[in-house]
Every structure is written in structure tokens, then in C-alpha cells.
């Protein structure tokens, strides 16, 4: 899912679906894409897992499926922890050097 979800148009679709489930027409209107292009991106997102579809009379309503997104979040957790440790260390180092006066600039 990470690579397939990286397309900016797919991210825009996911952002719309984050608000609420939507029909293809609503997604077309919200993203400014053509209907065929929107359908193509929705197919990729459905196959990758983060979007599911249900029939509502004649409409296909798309919604986010939290399961695959939770799995991605779990996969990212060790990387997030690594970055947090690194950023915490940087913050401590900056705090230590904040009180240290800078050496005077050389006169030319």
C-alpha cells in the first residue's frame, strides 16, 4: 500500500474519504479529476486495501477501511520510534548548546 498510496491524486481521494464515505461522483467533484481517472485510482486503492466499496441502490459508496491502515501504522511504528529517538537526541543537544556563547567572529 505505501507505494500505491503515494500518488498525490490517491492521497487527495483518501483525504476526502477521511471526512466521510463518498460516491464516485462526489469524489470526482471533490478532487477535480475525470470520472474514468477517479475510477482507476479507486480501483488501485481498493486492491491495495485502504478503501472498500458498498452498493447503495445504484451508487457505489467508497469508504476507508481502517484495517489495512492500522497494519501500515503498525509497520511504521519501529521507524517512528527510531526517528523519535533521533529527534529527542537532537533536541537535547540543542538544549545543551543553547546556553553556550558563540565564539566571537573574526575581525577583517
C-alpha positions as CSV (number, residue, x, y, z in Angstrom):
1,X,0.0,0.0,0.0
2,X,2.7,2.6,0.7
3,X,3.8,2.9,-2.9
4,X,0.3,2.7,-4.4
5,X,-1.0,5.3,-1.9
6,X,1.8,7.7,-2.7
7,X,0.2,9.2,-5.8
8,X,-1.0,12.7,-4.9
9,X,-4.4,12.1,-6.6
10,X,-4.8,9.0,-4.4
11,X,-3.8,10.9,-1.3
12,X,-6.5,13.5,-2.2
13,X,-9.1,10.8,-2.6
14,X,-8.1,9.3,0.8
15,X,-8.3,12.8,2.4
16,X,-11.8,13.1,1.1
17,X,-12.8,9.7,2.4
18,X,-11.3,10.5,5.7
19,X,-14.1,13.0,6.2
20,X,-16.9,10.5,5.3
21,X,-17.8,7.8,2.8
22,X,-18.5,9.2,-0.7
23,X,-19.9,8.2,-4.1
24,X,-17.7,8.3,-7.2
25,X,-19.5,11.4,-8.3
26,X,-18.7,13.2,-5.0
27,X,-15.0,12.1,-5.3
28,X,-14.9,13.4,-8.9
29,X,-16.3,16.7,-7.8
30,X,-14.0,17.0,-4.7
31,X,-10.8,16.1,-6.5
32,X,-11.4,17.7,-9.8
33,X,-10.5,14.5,-11.7
34,X,-12.4,12.9,-14.6
35,X,-14.7,10.1,-13.7
36,X,-12.5,7.4,-15.6
37,X,-9.4,8.7,-13.8
38,X,-11.1,8.7,-10.4
39,X,-12.4,5.1,-11.0
40,X,-8.9,4.0,-11.9
41,X,-7.4,5.4,-8.7
42,X,-10.3,4.0,-6.6
43,X,-9.6,0.6,-8.1
44,X,-5.9,0.8,-7.2
45,X,-6.9,1.9,-3.6
46,X,-9.4,-1.0,-3.3
47,X,-6.9,-3.5,-4.5
48,X,-4.3,-2.2,-2.1
49,X,-6.7,-2.4,0.8
50,X,-7.3,1.0,2.4
51,X,-10.6,1.7,0.5
52,X,-13.7,-0.5,0.4
53,X,-16.9,-0.1,-1.6
54,X,-20.5,-0.9,-0.9
55,X,-23.5,-0.7,-3.1
56,X,-26.3,1.7,-2.1
57,X,-29.1,1.2,-4.7
58,X,-27.5,2.4,-7.9
59,X,-24.5,4.1,-6.3
60,X,-21.1,2.7,-5.3
61,X,-20.1,4.3,-2.0
62,X,-16.4,4.3,-1.1
63,X,-15.1,4.4,2.4
64,X,-11.8,4.0,4.2
65,X,-11.1,0.6,5.7
66,X,-9.2,1.1,8.9
67,X,-7.8,-2.5,9.0
68,X,-5.1,-2.0,6.3
69,X,-4.4,1.5,7.6
70,X,-3.8,0.1,11.1
71,X,-1.5,-2.6,9.6
72,X,0.5,0.2,7.9
73,X,0.6,2.1,11.1
74,X,2.0,-1.0,12.9
75,X,4.6,-1.5,10.2
76,X,5.7,2.2,10.6
77,X,5.9,2.0,14.4
78,X,9.6,0.9,14.6
79,X,10.6,3.6,12.1
80,X,8.6,6.2,14.1
81,X,10.4,5.1,17.3
82,X,13.8,5.5,15.6
83,X,13.0,9.0,14.3
84,X,11.6,10.0,17.7
85,X,14.8,8.8,19.4
86,X,17.0,10.7,16.9
87,X,14.9,13.9,17.2
88,X,14.9,13.6,21.0
89,X,18.7,13.4,20.9
90,X,18.9,16.4,18.6
91,X,16.6,18.3,20.9
92,X,18.8,17.5,24.0
93,X,21.9,18.6,22.1
94,X,20.3,21.8,21.0
95,X,19.2,22.5,24.6
96,X,22.8,21.9,25.8
97,X,24.3,24.2,23.3
98,X,21.7,27.0,23.7
99,X,23.4,28.4,26.8
100,X,26.9,28.2,25.3
101,X,28.1,31.5,23.9
102,X,29.2,31.5,20.3
103,X,32.8,32.2,19.6
104,X,33.4,35.8,18.5
105,X,33.5,36.5,14.8
106,X,37.0,37.3,13.4
107,X,37.8,40.9,12.5
108,X,38.7,41.5,8.9
